[in-house]
Amino acid sequence: MEESTLTISLVYIDRLCENTKIQMSMNNIHRLLITSVLLAIKFNEDDYYSNTHYSKIGGITMQELNTLEEEFIEGIKWNVWVDQELYEKYYNYFKHYQSLVKEIK
């Protein structure tokens, strides 16, 4: 997975939280991450695996992943485009967080 894909997936999670009443918790973060990464991979990368593959990685059924994908894409109002300015903002957040984690280690 490309670093840009992970950055885009963070944008998608924020969009979902802004557009819906969903709140991240320990009970749903796993599903939000796998679904946002799946959508970002499909949008950003030339090659990707089937949903069956990602459901196995995520430890959920393909049917659940398909449902999550559908609900997520509707929750972000099909807005998968991330403009350069917004991308750079999230990328800088991501890089800053990475540097903090490295300092802790």
N, C-alpha and C positions, 0 to 999 in steps of 0.2 A: 504494500500500500504506500502510496506517495504521501509525503508530508503535507502537500497541498490538499489532499483528500481529507486528512484529519482536520485541517484548519477549516475546510468547508463544512464538515460535519458539525463543528462547534457552532458555526453560523446557523445551521439548520435547527439545532437544538434551541438556540435563543429565539429563533423565529417561531418555533412551535410554542414555546412558553409565552411569547408575546401575543400570539394569535388565539390561544386557547386558555383554559383555566387549569391546565395541567401544571403540577408542581413536581419538581424532581425530588425523589426520596430514595432511600435505600431499597425500597421495594420495586421501583421502576427504572432506576438509572441504567441497569444492565440492558433492558429492552430498548430504552431510548438511544443508548450508545450503538448497539448493534444495528438498529434501524437507520439512524442518521449516517453511520458509516456506510451501510449498504447503499443508501441513496446517493451519497457523495461519490462512492466508487462508480456507480452507474452513470453519474453525470460527468465526472472528471477524468475517468480513466478509459483508455481504449479497450482494454481487456478486463473482463471480470468473470467470476464463476456464477453458477446458478444459485438461486435462493436455497436450494437443498444444501449446497456446500456451506453457505453462511449460516443456515439454521443449525447445522451440526457443530460448527465452530461456536455459535452462541448458546448451544445447549437448549434450544427451543425447537418446537416442531415447525416444519415448513409451512403448515397451515397458519400457525400463529404468526410467523414472520411475514407471510403474505398479507395477513390482516393488519399487522402493525405497519407495514409499508404503505398500505392503502390509507390507513387512518393518518399516518404521519404526513404523507404527501398532500392530503386534503387539509390537514392542520396548518401546513405552511402555505396553503393556497396555491400549490403547484409552483411556487416561487423558488426555483432551484438555481437561478442565476445569482452570482455573487460578483458585484463590481469590484474593480481594482482597489479602490479606496477602502471599502469595507473589508476586503480580503487582507490587505496590509495591516489594518487595525487588529484583526483577529490573529494574524500571523505574529505580530509583535507581542500580543498578549501571550500567545503560545510559547514563543521563544523566551519571554521573560519568566514564565512559569518553569520552563525547562531549566533555565539557569538557577532558579531557586532550588529546584529539586537536586541538581548537581551539587550545590553548596551544602545541602543537608547531608548528602552521602559523604 
